[in-house]
Amino acid sequence: MSSISIGSGGKKLPLVGFGLWRIDNDSCGDAVYNAIKAGYRMFDGACDYGNEAGAGEGITRAIKDGLVKREDLFIVSKLWNTYHEAHRVQEIAQKQLADWQVDYFDLYLIHFPIALKYVEPSVRYPPGWFYEDSRVETSNASIQETWQAMEKLVDQGSAKNIGVSNFSGSLLMDLLRYARIQPAALQIELHPYLAQDHLVQFAQKNGLAVMAFSSFGGVSYPQLEGTDAGKVLSLLEHPEIVSIAQRVQKTPSQVLLRWATQRDIVVIPRSTNLERMGLNLTSTGFDLEESDIKKISSLDIGLRFNDPMQFLGQFPIYY
């Protein structure tokens, strides 16, 4: 399986992982178990997805059945916005580890550079964006405070690597100036409509593995209010992508994934369909021509689907 090295320990991060966003908790165990059977070894989860207990059940079952050992897996999770205060970080990380039924995360990310008011897990979990009565309330925790608490997770062995998600270049630059433990990864929305070339170059130059979510563009977003997903042609149907796919005798989805992985950008597609699972996982088994890479990159129109300014009307974190 194609992979890249991550962090100071040099552990291998598979270039193709399995994304858990928008999988119901009740079906997540089977999805993870089947993905492991199909050959996936990296799983990308988060508190906010509401399915970590299901994912943990799937992993535990796969280990019990002898499909894998814990050390064969690369498990990613994320710190949600309501737990950014330093004294909240370890507490919620331990809850998440218990849900996954593991002793450590291979990579633990700050999900958004946005600190929200604390919501007690016994009141609502996952807490989402809203505090009460559809109100969004912020907290005063700084990114530096949160990062220093994340570093303690590494010190105590709860996380092997730590990183960030949805950070802009300027926020990343600031983090690099005070981090005692350097961020190992940056996860961002990345697809041909939002290529983010400069941010990718900056992150990779500074030793961060880049992970892309929403590799197929707006496919997962039409049902979400406040996005532009329904206003553009699906990347899976775009003539340029379809033409390249026909020439290399691959599917459009495989071409979109390879456009990223051929540049050492990790992808985390989600599918519970066994055939598509296999197609996604084997998308590193061919190479695109450099002209193909450039042609696909030229589709960039700066279109972001996961933008708090659109679905909340605030937090312009990307500008």
SULTAUR-V90023 format. One record per pair of residues at least 12 apart in sequence whose ideal C-beta (glycine too) atoms are under 10 Angstrom apart, sorted by the first residue. I is the first residue (numbers start at 0). GAP is how many residues later the second one is. D is the distance in Angstrom with one decimal. If there is no record, write none. Layout:
# SULTAUR-V90023
I	GAP	D
I	GAP	D
This chain:
# SULTAUR-V90023
0	13	5.4
0	14	7.8
0	15	7.6
0	38	7.1
0	39	9.0
0	40	6.6
0	41	9.1
0	280	8.1
0	281	9.9
0	283	8.0
1	12	7.1
1	13	4.5
1	14	7.3
1	259	6.8
1	260	9.7
1	262	9.3
1	264	9.9
1	281	9.5
1	282	4.2
1	283	8.7
2	12	6.0
2	13	9.2
2	38	8.9
2	39	8.6
2	71	8.7
2	261	9.8
2	263	8.9
2	281	9.5
3	200	9.8
3	205	5.9
3	206	9.4
3	257	9.4
3	260	5.4
3	261	9.2
3	262	7.1
4	179	9.8
4	202	9.9
4	204	8.1
5	68	8.5
5	100	8.3
5	101	7.1
5	154	8.9
5	155	6.0
5	157	8.7
5	178	5.2
5	179	6.3
5	201	9.4
5	202	8.8
5	203	4.7
5	205	9.7
5	260	8.9
6	99	9.1
6	100	8.1
6	147	9.2
6	153	6.9
6	154	4.1
6	155	8.7
6	156	8.7
6	174	9.0
6	175	8.3
6	176	9.3
6	177	4.0
6	178	8.1
6	200	8.8
6	201	9.6
6	202	8.2
7	146	9.9
7	152	9.9
7	153	8.4
7	173	8.4
7	174	7.8
7	176	8.0
7	199	9.1
8	97	9.8
8	151	6.6
8	152	7.5
8	175	9.1
10	60	9.7
10	63	7.3
10	95	6.7
10	96	9.0
10	149	6.6
10	150	7.4
10	173	9.2
11	29	9.1
11	30	9.4
11	62	7.7
12	28	9.7
12	29	6.6
12	61	5.9
12	63	8.8
12	93	7.9
12	94	7.5
12	148	8.8
12	171	8.8
12	172	7.7
12	196	5.8
12	198	8.3
12	253	6.1
13	25	9.6
13	26	7.8
13	27	5.5
13	28	4.3
13	29	10.0
13	59	9.8
13	60	6.3
13	247	9.8
13	252	7.4
13	253	9.6
13	254	9.7
13	267	9.1
13	270	9.2
14	27	8.8
14	194	9.8
14	196	9.8
14	242	8.9
14	243	9.7
14	245	8.5
14	246	4.5
14	247	9.2
14	249	7.4
14	250	8.0
14	251	5.5
14	252	6.9
14	268	8.9
14	269	5.7
15	23	9.3
15	24	7.7
15	25	9.4
15	26	7.7
15	199	9.9
15	241	6.8
15	242	9.8
15	244	9.6
15	245	6.6
15	250	7.6
15	251	5.7
15	252	7.9
15	253	7.4
15	264	6.3
15	265	5.5
15	266	8.4
15	267	6.3
15	268	6.2
16	18	9.2
16	23	6.7
16	24	7.8
16	25	3.3
16	26	6.4
16	27	5.4
16	57	7.2
16	58	9.8
16	59	7.4
16	194	8.0
16	249	6.5
16	250	7.2
16	251	4.5
16	252	8.3
16	253	9.8
16	263	9.6
16	264	9.4
17	13	8.0
17	14	7.4
17	16	9.7
17	17	4.5
17	18	8.7
17	20	8.7
17	21	9.9
17	22	4.4
17	23	8.7
17	24	6.8
17	25	5.2
17	26	7.0
17	27	9.4
17	37	9.6
17	250	6.7
17	251	7.6
17	252	6.9
17	253	8.6
17	254	9.9
17	259	7.8
17	262	8.4
17	263	8.5
18	23	9.7
18	24	8.2
18	25	5.0
18	26	8.5
18	27	9.9
18	30	9.2
18	57	9.5
18	192	9.8
18	194	6.7
18	195	9.2
18	196	9.0
18	201	9.3
18	248	8.5
18	249	3.7
18	250	6.1
18	251	4.0
18	252	8.9
18	261	9.7
19	12	7.6
19	15	9.4
19	23	6.3
19	24	6.2
19	25	4.5
19	26	7.5
19	29	5.5
19	30	9.8
19	31	6.0
19	32	8.2
19	34	8.7
19	35	5.9
19	38	9.9
19	56	9.2
19	57	9.4
19	248	8.4
19	250	6.9
20	23	7.9
20	24	8.4
20	25	7.4
20	27	8.6
20	28	5.5
20	29	10.0
20	30	8.9
20	192	7.5
20	193	9.1
20	199	7.3
20	247	8.4
20	249	6.2
20	285	10.0
21	27	7.6
21	28	9.8
21	29	9.0
21	198	6.2
21	199	10.0
21	201	9.4
21	202	9.7
21	248	6.9
22	22	9.4
22	26	7.4
22	27	9.4
22	28	5.6
22	31	7.7
22	32	8.4
22	247	6.7
22	248	9.9
22	249	6.9
23	25	9.8
23	26	8.4
23	27	6.7
23	30	7.7
23	248	10.0
24	24	8.6
24	25	5.9
24	26	4.1
24	27	8.1
24	28	6.2
24	29	4.2
24	30	8.5
24	32	9.2
24	74	9.7
25	25	8.6
25	28	6.7
26	24	8.5
26	27	7.2
26	31	9.7
26	245	7.1
27	15	9.9
27	17	8.7
27	21	8.4
27	22	9.1
27	23	4.0
27	24	8.2
27	25	8.0
27	26	3.0
27	27	5.1
27	28	8.9
27	29	7.7
27	30	6.5
27	244	9.4
28	22	8.9
28	24	8.5
28	25	4.6
28	26	7.1
28	27	8.1
28	28	3.9
28	29	4.0
28	30	8.6
28	31	8.7
28	32	6.8
28	33	9.6
29	24	8.5
29	27	9.0
29	28	6.7
29	31	9.1
29	242	8.0
30	12	9.7
30	20	8.8
30	23	8.0
30	24	8.2
30	27	6.8
30	239	8.5
30	240	9.0
30	241	5.0
30	246	9.1
31	13	9.1
31	19	9.2
31	22	7.5
31	23	5.1
31	24	8.5
31	25	7.9
31	26	3.0
31	27	5.9
31	28	9.6
31	29	8.5
31	30	7.3
31	41	9.9
32	22	9.8
32	24	8.3
32	25	4.2
32	26	8.0
32	27	9.4
32	28	5.4
32	29	5.3
32	32	8.3
32	34	8.0
33	24	8.2
33	28	9.4
33	238	7.4
33	239	9.8
33	240	6.6
33	243	7.2
34	20	10.0
34	23	8.0
34	27	9.1
34	235	9.5
34	236	9.0
34	237	8.5
34	239	9.3
34	242	6.2
34	245	9.8
34	246	8.5
35	22	7.3
35	23	7.5
35	25	9.0
35	26	4.4
35	27	9.0
35	29	9.3
35	31	5.3
35	32	5.8
35	36	9.0
35	37	7.9
36	25	7.5
36	28	9.2
36	30	6.3
36	31	9.6
36	237	8.9
36	240	9.3
37	236	6.7
37	237	9.9
37	239	4.7
37	240	5.9
37	242	9.3
37	243	6.3
37	244	9.9
38	238	8.5
38	239	8.0
38	242	5.5
38	243	8.6
39	28	9.8
39	33	9.0
39	34	9.7
39	228	9.9
39	237	7.4
39	240	8.9
39	241	6.3
40	27	7.2
40	31	5.9
40	32	5.6
40	33	6.0
40	34	9.6
40	240	9.7
41	31	7.3
41	32	4.1
41	33	7.7
41	34	7.0
41	64	8.1
41	65	9.0
41	169	9.6
41	224	7.9
41	226	7.6
42	12	6.4
42	15	8.8
42	16	7.6
42	30	7.1
42	31	7.5
42	32	5.6
42	33	6.7
42	34	9.0
42	57	9.0
42	63	9.5
42	225	8.5
43	30	9.2
43	31	8.6
43	32	4.6
43	33	8.2
43	34	8.6
43	63	8.8
43	65	9.2
43	121	9.8
43	143	7.8
43	167	7.4
43	169	7.7
43	222	8.9
43	223	9.7
43	224	4.3
43	225	9.9
43	226	8.8
44	30	7.3
44	31	6.5
44	32	5.0
44	33	7.5
44	51	8.4
44	54	9.1
44	55	7.5
44	60	9.2
44	223	9.8
45	30	8.3
45	31	5.9
45	32	3.9
45	33	8.6
45	34	7.1
45	50	8.7
45	63	8.0
45	65	5.9
45	80	8.3
45	119	8.5
45	141	9.9
46	30	7.0
46	31	6.4
46	32	7.2
46	33	4.3
46	34	9.5
46	35	8.9
46	36	7.8
46	45	6.9
46	46	9.3
46	48	8.3
46	49	5.8
46	52	8.6
46	64	7.6
46	74	9.3
46	78	8.0
46	79	5.2
46	80	8.3
47	30	7.1
47	31	9.7
47	32	5.2
47	33	8.3
47	34	9.5
47	63	6.3
47	64	9.1
47	78	5.0
47	79	8.2
47	80	7.1
47	81	8.8
48	28	9.2
48	29	8.7
48	31	9.8
48	62	10.0
48	77	7.4
49	75	7.9
49	76	5.0
49	78	9.0
50	48	9.0
50	75	9.4
51	23	9.9
51	25	6.9
51	43	8.9
51	44	5.8
51	45	9.2
51	46	9.1
51	47	4.0
51	48	5.7
51	49	9.6
51	74	8.9
52	43	9.7
52	45	8.8
52	46	4.5
52	47	8.1
52	48	8.6
53	45	8.7
53	46	10.0
54	20	8.4
54	22	9.0
54	44	7.8
54	45	6.2
54	46	9.1
54	47	9.9
55	19	9.3
55	40	9.3
55	41	8.9
55	42	8.1
55	43	5.3
55	44	4.1
55	45	4.0
55	46	7.1
56	42	9.3
56	43	9.4
56	44	7.4
57	42	9.9
57	43	9.7
58	14	6.8
58	16	7.5
58	41	6.8
58	42	6.7
58	43	7.1
59	40	8.8
59	41	4.8
59	42	8.7
60	40	9.8
62	38	9.0
62	39	9.5
69	31	9.7
69	32	6.4
69	33	7.9
69	34	8.9
69	36	9.9
70	35	9.7
72	29	8.3
72	33	7.5
73	31	9.4
73	32	4.5
73	33	7.2
73	86	9.2
73	87	9.7
73	192	9.9
74	22	9.4
74	25	6.4
74	27	6.2
74	29	8.3
74	30	5.5
74	31	5.3
74	32	7.7
74	33	9.3
74	85	9.6
75	29	6.9
75	30	6.6
75	31	4.5
75	32	7.6
75	33	6.9
75	85	9.2
75	87	8.8
75	89	9.6
75	109	8.2
75	111	8.1
75	135	8.0
75	190	9.6
75	192	8.1
76	16	8.2
76	19	5.4
76	20	8.3
76	22	9.0
76	23	7.0
76	25	9.6
76	28	5.2
76	29	9.3
76	30	7.9
76	31	5.8
76	32	7.5
76	34	9.2
76	82	8.8
77	18	8.7
77	27	9.4
77	29	9.2
77	30	7.1
77	31	4.5
77	32	7.2
77	33	4.0
77	34	8.8
77	85	9.4
77	86	9.5
77	87	6.2
77	88	9.8
77	109	8.2
78	13	6.8
78	14	7.1
78	17	8.5
78	29	6.7
78	30	6.9
78	31	5.3
78	32	6.0
78	33	9.3
78	67	7.3
78	70	8.9
78	71	7.1
78	74	9.2
78	80	9.9
78	83	9.1
78	85	9.7
78	86	9.3
79	12	7.3
79	16	9.3
79	30	9.3
79	31	5.6
79	32	8.3
79	34	9.9
79	36	8.2
79	39	9.3
79	45	9.5
79	46	6.4
79	47	6.6
79	48	8.6
79	49	9.6
80	29	8.8
80	30	6.5
80	31	5.4
80	32	9.0
80	33	5.0
80	34	6.2
80	35	4.2
80	36	9.2
80	37	9.9
80	38	9.9
80	46	8.2
80	47	9.2
80	48	7.4
80	55	9.6
80	57	8.9
80	58	8.6
80	60	9.5
80	65	9.9
80	227	9.9
80	234	9.6
81	32	9.8
81	33	8.2
81	34	4.7
81	35	6.7
81	36	5.4
81	37	5.0
81	38	9.5
81	39	9.3
81	42	9.5
81	43	9.8
81	44	8.7
81	45	4.7
81	46	8.5
81	47	8.9
81	49	8.3
81	55	9.5
81	57	7.8
81	59	10.0
82	12	9.5
82	13	9.7
82	27	9.9
82	28	9.6
82	32	9.0
82	33	8.8
82	35	7.1
82	36	9.0
82	38	9.2
82	44	8.5
82	56	9.6
82	58	9.0
82	63	8.6
82	66	9.3
83	26	7.8
83	27	9.8
83	28	9.4
83	29	9.3
83	30	8.2
83	31	3.9
83	32	7.5
83	33	9.9
83	34	8.8
83	54	9.7
83	55	6.3
83	56	9.3
83	57	3.9
83	58	8.4
83	59	8.1
83	61	7.3
83	62	4.5
83	63	9.8
83	65	8.4
83	66	9.9
84	30	7.7
84	32	9.8
84	33	6.8
84	54	6.4
84	55	8.5
84	56	4.7
84	57	10.0
84	60	7.2
84	61	7.8
84	64	8.1
85	55	7.3
85	56	9.7
85	58	9.9
85	59	5.1
85	60	7.0
85	61	9.6
85	62	6.6
85	63	4.1
85	64	9.4
85	66	8.5
86	31	10.0
86	54	10.0
86	58	9.8
86	62	7.8
87	30	6.4
87	51	9.4
87	53	8.4
87	58	9.1
87	61	8.0
88	19	9.4
88	21	9.5
88	52	9.5
88	56	9.2
88	57	6.7
88	58	9.6
88	59	9.1
88	60	3.8
88	61	6.3
88	62	9.8
88	63	7.6
88	64	7.0
88	69	9.7
89	59	6.9
89	60	9.6
89	62	6.7
89	63	6.7
89	66	7.8
89	68	7.4
90	30	8.9
91	26	9.8
91	29	7.5
91	33	9.5
91	35	10.0
92	12	7.7
92	15	6.7
92	56	9.1
92	57	8.6
92	59	9.6
92	60	5.7
92	63	9.7
92	65	5.6
92	66	7.2
93	59	9.4
93	64	7.1
94	26	6.6
94	30	8.4
95	12	8.4
95	62	9.5
96	56	9.8
96	61	6.5
96	62	9.2
98	26	9.8
101	56	9.9
102	54	7.6
102	55	7.8
103	49	8.8
103	50	9.6
103	52	9.4
103	53	5.9
103	54	5.7
103	55	6.3
103	56	6.0
104	48	8.1
104	53	6.9
104	54	4.8
104	55	7.0
104	56	8.2
104	57	8.8
105	53	7.9
105	54	5.1
105	55	6.5
105	78	9.6
106	52	7.2
106	53	7.1
106	54	4.7
106	55	7.2
106	56	6.0
106	77	6.5
106	78	5.8
106	80	9.0
106	102	8.6
106	104	8.7
107	42	6.8
107	45	6.2
107	46	8.5
107	50	7.7
107	51	4.0
107	52	8.5
107	53	7.4
107	54	5.3
107	55	7.6
107	76	9.7
107	77	9.8
108	41	8.9
108	50	9.5
108	52	9.3
108	53	7.2
108	54	4.9
108	55	5.9
108	56	4.6
108	57	9.1
108	58	9.6
108	74	8.7
108	75	9.3
108	76	6.9
108	77	8.7
108	78	5.9
108	102	8.7
109	33	7.4
109	36	6.1
109	37	7.3
109	40	6.9
109	52	8.1
109	53	7.7
109	54	4.8
109	55	6.5
109	56	8.5
109	57	7.8
109	61	10.0
109	65	9.1
109	73	8.8
109	77	9.8
110	53	8.7
110	54	5.4
110	55	7.0
110	76	8.8
111	17	9.4
111	52	9.1
111	53	6.9
111	54	4.9
111	55	8.6
111	194	9.7
111	196	7.4
111	203	7.9
111	205	7.1
112	30	5.8
112	33	8.9
112	51	7.2
112	52	8.7
112	53	6.6
112	54	5.5
112	55	7.8
112	58	5.3
112	59	9.3
112	61	9.7
112	62	8.9
112	202	8.8
112	204	5.6
112	205	9.8
113	15	8.9
113	22	9.3
113	24	7.5
113	25	9.5
113	27	9.9
113	29	9.6
113	52	8.4
113	194	7.0
113	198	9.4
113	200	9.3
113	201	5.4
113	203	6.6
114	23	6.1
114	24	4.5
114	25	7.2
114	26	4.1
114	27	7.7
114	28	8.1
114	30	8.7
114	31	7.1
115	12	9.3
115	13	7.1
115	14	8.8
115	15	7.2
115	20	6.9
115	21	6.5
115	22	5.9
115	23	6.1
115	25	9.1
115	199	9.8
116	13	9.9
116	14	5.1
116	15	9.3
116	18	9.1
116	19	8.6
116	20	4.0
116	21	6.6
116	22	5.2
116	23	9.7
116	24	10.0
117	13	8.9
117	19	9.5
117	21	6.7
117	23	9.5
118	12	6.5
118	13	8.8
118	18	9.6
128	179	8.1
128	182	8.3
128	183	6.3
128	186	9.5
129	182	9.2
135	172	9.1
135	176	6.0
135	177	8.9
135	178	6.8
135	179	8.4
137	176	9.2
137	177	8.8
142	21	8.5
142	24	8.7
142	28	6.9
142	31	7.3
142	32	6.4
142	35	9.2
143	30	8.3
143	31	8.0
143	33	9.5
143	34	5.7
143	35	8.8
145	18	9.7
146	15	7.8
146	17	8.4
146	28	6.3
146	31	7.6
146	32	6.1
146	33	8.6
146	34	8.4
146	36	8.1
147	30	8.5
147	31	8.8
147	32	7.5
147	33	9.4
148	13	10.0
149	12	4.6
149	13	8.9
149	14	9.1
149	29	9.3
149	31	7.9
149	33	9.0
150	28	7.6
150	29	5.5
150	30	4.6
150	31	9.9
151	29	9.5
152	28	9.5
153	26	9.4
153	27	5.5
153	30	9.6
154	25	9.5
154	26	8.4
158	22	9.7
158	25	9.7
159	24	8.6
160	20	8.6
160	21	9.7
160	22	8.6
160	23	3.9
160	24	6.9
160	48	8.9
161	17	9.0
161	19	6.4
161	20	9.0
161	21	6.5
161	22	6.5
161	23	8.4
162	12	9.8
162	19	9.3
162	20	4.6
162	21	4.9
162	22	3.5
162	23	6.3
162	24	7.1
162	40	9.8
162	45	6.9
162	46	7.8
162	48	8.3
163	15	10.0
163	19	5.5
163	20	9.5
163	21	7.6
163	22	5.8
163	23	7.5
163	24	9.3
163	39	9.7
163	44	8.5
164	20	8.4
164	21	7.3
164	22	4.0
164	23	7.1
164	24	9.5
164	46	8.0
164	48	8.2
165	20	9.0
165	21	7.4
165	22	6.5
165	23	7.6
165	47	9.2
165	140	7.5
165	141	9.6
165	142	8.7
165	149	9.9
165	151	6.7
165	152	7.9
166	16	8.5
166	19	6.2
166	20	8.9
166	21	7.6
166	32	8.7
166	36	9.0
166	41	9.8
166	150	7.9
166	151	9.2
167	20	9.1
167	28	9.9
167	31	7.4
167	148	9.7
167	149	6.2
167	150	5.4
167	151	7.6
168	17	9.6
168	27	9.1
168	29	6.9
168	30	5.1
168	31	10.0
168	32	9.7
168	33	5.5
168	34	8.2
168	149	9.7
169	147	9.9
169	149	9.6
170	146	7.4
170	147	9.5
171	14	6.6
171	16	10.0
171	27	7.9
171	30	7.1
171	31	6.7
171	34	7.8
171	36	7.8
172	29	7.9
172	33	8.8
175	26	9.8
175	27	10.0
175	30	6.2
175	31	9.5
175	32	9.1
181	24	8.0
181	25	6.6
181	26	8.0
182	20	8.8
182	23	8.5
182	24	8.6
182	25	5.7
182	26	9.5
183	23	7.9
183	24	6.6
183	25	6.4
184	18	8.5
184	22	9.9
184	23	5.7
184	24	4.4
184	25	7.4
184	26	5.8
184	81	8.0
185	13	7.8
185	14	8.5
185	16	9.1
185	17	4.6
185	18	9.0
185	20	9.2
185	22	4.8
185	23	7.5
185	24	5.5
185	25	7.1
185	26	10.0
186	21	9.8
186	22	9.0
186	23	7.9
186	24	4.0
186	25	7.7
186	26	6.2
186	79	8.3
186	81	8.2
187	12	8.1
187	15	8.4
187	22	7.0
187	23	7.4
187	24	6.7
187	25	7.3
187	26	9.3
187	77	9.4
187	116	9.8
187	118	9.3
187	130	9.3
188	23	7.5
188	24	5.8
188	25	5.0
188	26	9.3
188	28	9.4
188	114	9.7
188	115	6.0
188	116	6.7
188	117	5.0
188	118	8.5
188	129	9.1
189	20	7.5
189	21	8.5
189	22	3.7
189	23	7.3
189	24	7.3
189	25	7.1
189	69	9.7
189	70	6.6
189	75	6.7
189	76	10.0
189	77	8.7
190	21	7.2
190	22	9.0
190	23	5.7
190	24	5.5
190	25	6.7
190	26	4.6
190	27	8.5
190	28	9.5
190	44	6.3
190	65	6.9
190	68	8.6
190	69	8.2
190	76	9.8
190	105	9.6
190	108	8.9
190	109	9.1
190	112	8.7
190	113	9.8
190	114	8.6
191	23	9.2
191	24	9.7
191	25	7.2
191	43	6.0
191	46	7.8
191	48	8.4
191	49	7.5
191	63	9.9
191	64	7.1
191	67	6.8
191	68	9.4
191	103	9.4
191	104	5.1
191	105	6.7
191	106	8.3
191	107	4.1
191	108	6.4
191	109	9.0
191	111	9.5
192	21	9.4
192	24	5.4
192	25	7.8
192	35	9.5
192	39	6.7
192	40	9.6
192	42	6.8
192	45	9.2
192	106	6.2
192	107	6.6
192	108	5.5
192	109	7.9
192	110	4.2
192	111	8.5
192	112	8.4
193	18	9.6
193	20	8.2
193	23	8.1
193	105	9.7
193	106	6.7
193	107	8.0
193	108	6.4
193	109	5.7
193	110	5.5
193	111	7.9
193	112	9.5
193	124	9.9
194	64	9.2
194	65	9.7
194	101	8.5
194	102	5.1
194	103	8.8
194	104	7.9
194	105	4.0
194	106	9.4
194	107	8.7
195	14	8.8
195	16	8.9
195	69	9.8
195	104	8.3
195	106	9.0
195	108	9.4
195	122	9.6
196	66	9.5
196	100	7.0
196	103	7.7
198	119	9.6
199	12	8.9
199	60	9.4
199	63	7.5
199	64	9.4
199	65	6.7
200	62	9.9
202	62	9.7
203	59	8.6
203	60	7.1
203	61	8.5
208	55	7.9
208	56	8.6
208	57	6.2
209	50	8.7
209	53	8.6
209	54	7.5
209	55	4.9
209	56	6.8
210	49	9.5
210	54	7.3
210	55	4.3
210	56	7.7
210	57	6.5
211	44	9.8
211	45	8.9
211	47	9.7
211	48	5.1
211	49	8.9
211	51	9.9
211	53	5.2
211	54	6.7
211	55	5.3
211	56	7.4
211	57	9.6
212	53	9.7
212	54	8.3
212	55	6.0
212	56	9.2
212	57	9.4
212	92	9.9
212	93	7.6
213	15	9.6
213	21	9.9
213	53	9.8
213	54	9.3
213	55	9.5
213	56	10.0
213	90	9.2
213	91	6.1
213	92	6.6
214	20	8.7
214	38	8.2
214	41	5.5
214	42	5.8
214	44	8.4
214	45	6.1
214	46	9.4
214	50	9.1
214	52	4.9
214	53	7.8
214	54	5.9
214	55	9.8
214	65	9.1
214	68	9.7
215	18	7.9
215	19	5.8
215	20	6.0
215	25	9.9
215	36	8.5
215	37	6.3
215	40	5.8
215	41	8.5
215	51	9.7
215	53	7.2
215	54	9.6
216	12	7.6
216	15	7.6
216	16	9.2
216	17	6.7
216	18	4.1
216	19	7.9
216	21	8.8
216	24	9.9
216	39	8.0
216	82	9.5
216	86	8.0
216	88	7.1
217	12	7.3
217	13	8.6
217	14	6.6
217	15	9.5
217	16	6.9
217	17	7.8
217	18	10.0
217	85	8.1
217	87	5.1
217	88	9.9
218	15	6.5
218	16	7.7
218	17	6.8
218	34	9.2
218	50	9.8
218	51	9.8
218	86	9.4
219	50	7.7
219	85	8.0
219	86	9.2
220	84	4.5
220	85	7.6
220	90	9.7
221	12	9.4
221	83	9.5
223	81	8.1
223	82	8.8
223	86	9.1
223	87	6.7
224	85	8.7
224	86	6.4
225	79	9.8
225	81	8.1
225	82	9.4
225	83	8.8
225	84	4.2
225	85	3.8
225	86	7.9
225	87	8.1
226	76	9.7
226	77	8.8
226	78	5.0
226	79	7.9
226	80	7.7
226	83	6.0
226	84	6.9
227	75	6.2
227	76	8.3
227	77	6.8
227	79	8.9
227	82	7.6
228	74	9.1
228	76	5.5
230	72	8.7
231	67	9.9
231	69	7.9
231	71	6.4
231	73	9.6
232	66	9.9
233	18	9.0
234	17	7.3
234	18	9.0
234	20	9.5
234	21	6.0
234	24	9.9
234	61	9.1
234	64	7.8
235	15	8.5
235	16	4.7
235	17	6.2
235	19	9.5
235	20	7.5
236	15	7.5
237	14	7.7
237	18	9.3
237	58	9.0
237	61	6.9
239	12	9.9
239	15	9.6
239	52	9.1
239	55	5.9
239	56	6.7
239	58	8.3
239	59	6.5
240	12	9.1
240	14	5.7
240	15	6.5
240	18	8.7
240	51	9.8
240	54	9.3
240	55	6.9
240	58	8.2
241	13	8.7
242	12	9.6
242	49	9.6
242	52	9.1
243	12	9.7
243	14	9.6
243	15	9.0
243	44	7.1
243	45	8.8
243	47	9.6
243	48	5.2
243	49	9.9
243	51	7.3
243	52	7.2
244	13	10.0
246	41	9.9
246	42	9.3
246	45	8.5
247	38	6.1
247	39	8.8
247	40	7.0
247	41	8.7
247	44	8.0
248	37	8.6
249	29	8.3
249	32	9.3
249	33	7.6
249	35	9.0
249	36	6.3
249	38	9.3
250	25	8.6
250	28	5.8
250	29	9.3
250	32	8.6
252	16	7.3
252	18	8.8
252	23	7.3
252	26	6.5
252	27	6.7
252	30	7.6
253	15	9.9
253	22	9.9
253	25	5.8
253	26	7.4
253	27	10.0
253	28	7.6
253	29	4.2
253	30	9.2
253	31	8.7
253	32	7.8
254	28	8.2
254	31	9.1
254	33	7.0
254	37	7.9
254	41	7.5
255	13	8.9
255	24	10.0
255	27	8.5
255	40	7.8
256	12	6.4
256	22	9.0
256	23	6.3
256	24	9.5
256	25	9.7
256	26	4.1
256	27	7.9
257	25	5.3
257	26	6.8
257	27	8.8
257	28	6.7
257	29	7.5
257	30	5.6
257	34	8.9
257	35	9.1
257	38	9.5
258	24	9.7
258	29	6.6
258	33	7.7
258	34	6.2
258	36	9.6
258	37	4.8
258	38	7.6
258	40	9.8
259	23	9.3
259	33	9.8
259	36	9.6
260	22	6.8
260	23	5.3
260	27	10.0
261	21	9.8
261	22	8.0
261	24	9.3
261	25	6.3
261	26	5.9
261	28	9.4
261	30	9.2
261	31	6.7
262	25	10.0
262	30	7.3
262	34	9.5
266	13	8.0
266	16	7.8
266	17	9.3
267	12	9.5
268	12	8.9
268	14	8.4
301	16	9.9
303	14	6.7
305	12	9.7
306	12	9.8
